[in-house]
Amino acid sequence: MDAKLRKPVIYGTDEDPLTVVTVAAEVAGYEARVTTYNKAKKNLDHMQNELLEEEAEVASVAGRVLSSAKGKFKNDSSLVGMVGGIRTSDRKAPRKKVITPMPGDLSRSA
């Protein structure tokens, strides 16, 4: 910026002078913060992947426990409910949906 001039040019105002040195320092500080941020983000991405793998393993173990409980105590046992399952007798019966035609809808008329 000031390379061709013999004396440094001061940009900005007298109260807030900006020189090539001050601008370069601001940019260098910003670049250092971005580098730190990117490293932290990379570490967090790695940690998130590890947590997702662990979560899948915990879900697998929980599923195996539930299957084992159903096998040992039968599907309608209260013990199945204690390990996170739903007893057969506690399940809601499926309900049939009733479709009511909209006024003026001729597509469903007989």
N, C-alpha and C positions, 0 to 999 in steps of 0.2 A: 504494500500500500504506500509506504513512505520510502521505498528503496531508492527511487530516483531523486528524491529531494535530499538536500544536505542537512536540513534540520527537521526534527520531527514535527508533524502537523498535529495540532490538537483539535480533535473533533468534539462536538458537544458544546458545553458552556463553560464559563470560568468557574462556576460553582461545581459543575460535574464534568470535568474534562475527560475525554476519551482519546487515548493514544493507541498506536499499534500494539504496544506492550500490554496495556490494560485489556484490550479486546482479546488479544491472544491468550492472556491469563484466564479470562472468562471462558473462552472456548475450551482450553485445556482442562479447566475444572469441570466443565460440563461433560467432556469426553470421559474423564475419570469416573464421574458418577454413572454414566451410561454403562461403562465397562463393569463397574461394581454391580449395578442392577442386573445386567445380563448374566453375570456369574451366579447371582442369587436366584434368578429365575430358572437357570439351568439346574441348579441344585434342587429347587422346589419341584420342578418337573420330574426329576429322577425320584424324589421322595413320593410324589403323587403316584407314579407308576408302581412303586413298591407297595404303597398302601392299597392300591387296587388289587394287586396280586394277593396280598394278605386277606383282603375282604372276600375275595373269591374262595380262598382256602377255608376261612371261617364259615362261609355259607355252605360249602361242601360238607364240612364236619357237622354243622347244624342239621343239614338234610339227612346225613347218615344217622344221627341220633334220633331224629323224628321217625325215620323208616324203621329203625331198630325198636323204638317204643311201640310203633303200630304192630310190629311183628310179635313182640313179647306180650303186650297188654291188650291187643285188639283195638280196632279203630274207634270204638265208642267208649274207651276207658277215659276216666278223668285224668289219668297220668299222661295220656297223649296231649291233653290240653295244657298240662303243667310244663311240658317241654316245648310248647309253642305251636302245637297243632290244633286243629279244630275237630272236635268230636263229631262223628257222623250225625248223631241226634241233634246237634246244635246247628247244623247247616240249614240254611233257608231253602225251602223247596222252590224250584224254578217257577216263575210266574209266566203265564201266557200273556203276550202283549196284545191289547185290543186296539185295533186301528179304527179310529173314527174318521169318516170322510169329512173333509172340509166343505162348508156350504158352497155350492156351485161347482164342486169337483165331480166331473162326469166320468173320470177314468175308472172309478171303483163301483160304478152302478151295475146292477145285474141285468 
